[in-house]
Amino acid sequence: MKAAAVQSPILLLENNADVRNLLVEALTDNGAFTVHAAKTISEAQALMAEHGESLAAAVLDVSLPDGDGRQFCASLRRQGFHLPVILLSGLSDEDDVVRGLEAGADDYLAKPFSIAELLARIAAKLQHAAPRAGLMPGHLGPAA
């Protein structure tokens, strides 16, 4: 009997329903990820309260109806969450990217982007995060 693959839980914060649905499908398609999807920061905060300890990574849109994904990222860092964070944005000026990274993001991907590139970036972040933390990717919650 073949052992079931461990799925890494991902927080996805994207307000555009079409993009969100496409990303959920792409992330869950190969069975490597489970996705907790939110369309607003308030929904993402609720998901973090419920699942934050087990999340392997977060993919956050920058421009949201109830705030800024960079500010949400900074809030996660202040709360002690060390999970890899990738920001997605239609804002691609150097200053926008720098502000995202300064807010605590591990990566920044400008829209439009390739799904394959996003998946590769998530996989790379998870590979680098697990050994550094000495834990499995799903256990990168708040620091003790």
Backbone torsions as a table, in degrees:
resi	resn	phi	psi	omega
1	MET	NA	130.6	-178.4
2	LYS	-82.2	133.6	178.8
3	ALA	-69.6	143.7	178.5
4	ALA	-71.3	142.0	177.8
5	ALA	-70.8	143.3	177.2
6	VAL	-79.7	126.2	178.7
7	GLN	-93.0	134.1	177.1
8	SER	-89.2	124.0	178.6
9	PRO	-79.0	133.7	-177.0
10	ILE	-121.9	137.3	169.3
11	LEU	-91.5	127.2	176.4
12	LEU	-117.9	121.5	177.0
13	LEU	-117.9	106.1	-177.6
14	GLU	-149.0	122.7	-175.8
15	ASN	-82.0	-23.6	179.9
16	ASN	-78.2	115.7	-175.2
17	ALA	-58.8	-41.8	-179.2
18	ASP	-64.2	-45.0	179.4
19	VAL	-66.4	-44.0	179.9
20	ARG	-58.8	-47.2	-179.6
21	ASN	-63.4	-41.2	177.9
22	LEU	-61.8	-43.8	-179.3
23	LEU	-68.2	-41.2	177.5
24	VAL	-59.6	-45.7	179.6
25	GLU	-61.7	-46.0	-178.6
26	ALA	-64.6	-41.0	-177.6
27	LEU	-71.6	-32.1	-177.7
28	THR	-94.5	-11.2	-173.1
29	ASP	-56.8	-43.2	-176.4
30	ASN	-92.6	2.8	177.2
31	GLY	80.5	3.7	-178.0
32	ALA	-80.7	-25.1	-174.2
33	PHE	-128.3	148.1	162.5
34	THR	-109.5	146.8	-173.9
35	VAL	-121.9	129.8	170.2
36	HIS	-105.1	104.7	-172.2
37	ALA	-100.3	140.3	177.8
38	ALA	-135.1	152.6	177.4
39	LYS	-109.6	-10.0	178.5
40	THR	-135.9	162.7	177.2
41	ILE	-63.5	-39.0	-179.5
42	SER	-63.1	-38.0	175.7
43	GLU	-66.6	-40.4	179.5
44	ALA	-65.2	-38.2	177.3
45	GLN	-62.1	-40.7	178.0
46	ALA	-64.9	-40.9	177.5
47	LEU	-65.7	-37.5	177.5
48	MET	-65.0	-40.0	179.1
49	ALA	-62.8	-35.6	-177.5
50	GLU	-85.1	-40.1	-170.8
51	HIS	-121.1	-1.5	-171.1
52	GLY	-52.2	-38.1	-178.9
53	GLU	-64.2	-26.9	-174.4
54	SER	-103.3	-6.5	-176.1
55	LEU	-69.4	138.3	178.5
56	ALA	-88.9	-29.7	-176.7
57	ALA	-164.2	166.5	176.3
58	ALA	-133.6	137.4	174.8
59	VAL	-118.4	114.8	-171.3
60	LEU	-121.5	129.1	170.4
61	ASP	-71.4	150.7	-179.7
62	VAL	-86.7	-49.2	-175.4
63	SER	-92.4	110.0	-175.8
64	LEU	-126.8	157.3	-177.4
65	PRO	-66.0	-24.7	-177.6
66	ASP	-116.5	21.9	177.4
67	GLY	151.9	-159.9	-173.4
68	ASP	-120.7	127.9	179.6
69	GLY	-60.2	-28.2	177.1
70	ARG	-66.3	-41.3	178.8
71	GLN	-65.9	-37.8	176.9
72	PHE	-64.1	-41.8	176.8
73	CYS	-59.4	-47.6	178.9
74	ALA	-59.8	-38.1	178.0
75	SER	-64.0	-41.5	177.3
76	LEU	-60.4	-42.2	179.9
77	ARG	-65.2	-41.8	178.4
78	ARG	-62.8	-31.0	179.5
79	GLN	-79.6	-5.3	177.3
80	GLY	94.4	10.5	177.3
81	PHE	-79.1	127.6	-177.9
82	HIS	-112.1	14.5	179.4
83	LEU	-66.7	149.8	176.4
84	PRO	-61.7	136.6	179.4
85	VAL	-124.5	128.3	174.8
86	ILE	-116.2	125.3	176.8
87	LEU	-93.1	140.0	174.6
88	LEU	-114.9	134.4	-178.3
89	SER	-158.5	148.9	169.9
90	GLY	-79.2	-10.2	178.1
91	LEU	-87.1	115.6	-173.7
92	SER	-123.6	8.9	175.7
93	ASP	-63.7	153.6	179.8
94	GLU	-54.3	-42.2	-179.9
95	ASP	-61.5	-38.4	179.0
96	ASP	-65.1	-44.2	179.6
97	VAL	-63.4	-47.0	-179.6
98	VAL	-60.2	-43.6	178.7
99	ARG	-61.5	-38.0	177.6
100	GLY	-65.5	-43.7	179.5
101	LEU	-68.9	-37.4	177.6
102	GLU	-66.9	-25.4	177.8
103	ALA	-75.1	-8.7	177.6
104	GLY	114.7	1.1	178.3
105	ALA	-68.6	148.5	176.9
106	ASP	-88.6	-20.3	-177.9
107	ASP	-158.2	162.5	-177.3
108	TYR	-143.6	124.9	-178.2
109	LEU	-124.2	121.6	-178.2
110	ALA	-81.5	140.6	175.2
111	LYS	-83.5	144.8	-5.7
112	PRO	-74.9	150.6	-178.7
113	PHE	-133.5	164.9	177.7
114	SER	-86.1	133.3	176.2
115	ILE	-60.2	-41.0	179.2
116	ALA	-60.6	-39.2	178.6
117	GLU	-67.1	-42.3	178.0
118	LEU	-60.8	-46.6	179.6
119	LEU	-60.5	-41.0	178.6
120	ALA	-65.3	-39.7	179.4
121	ARG	-66.6	-41.0	177.4
122	ILE	-62.5	-47.5	-180.0
123	ALA	-59.5	-42.1	179.2
124	ALA	-64.3	-42.8	-179.9
125	LYS	-63.8	-39.8	179.8
126	LEU	-68.3	-38.4	177.4
127	GLN	-62.0	-42.0	-178.1
128	HIS	-76.8	-30.5	-176.6
129	ALA	-74.9	-40.9	-174.6
130	ALA	-62.2	-50.7	-179.5
131	PRO	-65.3	-37.2	-178.7
132	ARG	-63.9	-38.0	-179.1
133	ALA	-85.0	-15.8	-176.9
134	GLY	71.3	22.0	-175.8
135	LEU	-134.7	166.8	171.7
136	MET	-70.8	149.2	-177.3
137	PRO	-52.5	-33.1	-178.1
138	GLY	-72.8	-2.1	-176.5
139	HIS	-117.3	40.3	-178.2
140	LEU	-106.9	46.4	179.7
141	GLY	-79.1	-155.0	-177.1
142	PRO	-64.3	150.4	176.6
143	ALA	-69.5	148.2	179.7
144	ALA	-72.3	NA	NA
